Amino acid sequence: MSLVDIRGVHKHFGSNHVLKGIDLAVEPGEVVAIIGRSGSGKSTLLRTLNGLESIDAGEIEVDGTALKAHQDSAEQLRSLRLKVGMVFQQFNLFPHLSAGENIMLATTVVQGMDQESARDTAKAMLLKVGLQDKFDAYPDQLSGGQQQRVAIARALAMSPRVLLCDEITSALDPELVNEVLAVVKQLAAEGMTLIMVTHEMRFAREVGDKLVFMYQGLVHEYGDPRELFAQPRTPELASFISSVM
Amino acid sequence: MTVEFSLWALLQSLADGAKWTVALSALAFLFGGATGLLILFARMSRSRLLRQATRVYIEVFQGTPLLMQLFLIFFGLSLAGLEVSPWLAAAVGLTLFSSAYLAEIWRGCVEAVPRGQWEASSSLAMSYLEQMRHVILPQALRLAIAPTVGFSVQVIKGTAVASIIGFIELTKTGSMLANATFQPFLIYGLVAASYFLLCYPLSLYAQYLERKLHVSR
């Protein structure tokens, strides 16, 4: 069975039908890049995977924890979110906590780790993202790229089965994009399952195992990124690729 | 018949009255703050009934003059057979008044915390109470300090209406002295100056906090 199973997912925002029946399976260790024009539903799809958006029809299953339309109790959401980490475009670090405390908050409060082990975990995670000397720095003392790496460390500290990345380099200055992508690439190499909405086409082609092209609320094309970039099967993907590359 | 008062005696009487103004303000502010916190949580709870009830509570206290609220408590309770002293009626009235305003001020601060903070803490599997306790309220508190200190100035000036139900604080002391000395301009000038002395440091402090908290984290 797949690690992530998305079956027949529909989502409306008022009269706007954003997701029109999404089916997608993600295997353990896969890196899935979701691309598409703004408004194609790619971010919404990602956000349904940890219950930040509810769904109107269909089912989402992550590592045995299922979420159905209109069945998302606090308990279900909690057990889903323990398995799914998320990194956001705007970093969303907690500004009143240091980098280390940002990482320690959920491991202590949610997972019940003691301070000592939480501190060790946080240090290990900061080392992983190359910020071992920033434990006591506050978010506003860090560059955007550093903040995003702390956000990745914060998500990883919870040992998620899947990491969702929602346009995590879009808010960064161009010269800071690579340090974040390098961290993601390293995670992919270590076998982390990644689902990322991205505008970094080169990165999607190099690091992605699967490419999902969303178009008007549907998965329009799905397959090997190198093949799809070289030979798009539909005119929509062809025109999208030529407009962004 | 006119009684002669030395300026010193006048100032002493006013200082006595000012003590009660400060006491009433402090009491209203502390109890109002505690009640306001409860109202805040009810106002943001998931229960529709609680939300509606607190909305009505807040609208009533914000939408009617403080004076009418004091009249209703003072005269209304005695009609119901409860003998209330002006002191108690003023304290209860100002507490309720402050709680309604503080709850609204603080709700604004909670809502000013960016949505991304809720989303990030949600995606870390934190529960509503954990989010509030560790992520939202610490940030809202920082935003709330300056407007809360600012509101305390309103409470101090608000205590003046307690004079009308006979509570002897700064304003009431002033009007009694004015009647006795026939020097209303001097007396009320001194009363106004006293209020200013109480309020101005708080206003300055609120401005200072506002600047300081905006610059730093």
Interface residues (C-beta under 8 A of the other chain):
Chain A: N50 G51 L52 A74 L77 R78 R81 L82 V84 G85 M86 F88 Q90 N92 L93 F94 P95 H96 L105 A106 V109 V110 Y138 D140 A151 R154 A155 M158 L164
Chain B: P114 G116 Q117 E119 A120 S121 S122 S123 L124 A125 M126 S127 Y128 E130 H134 V135 P138 Q139 R142 R217
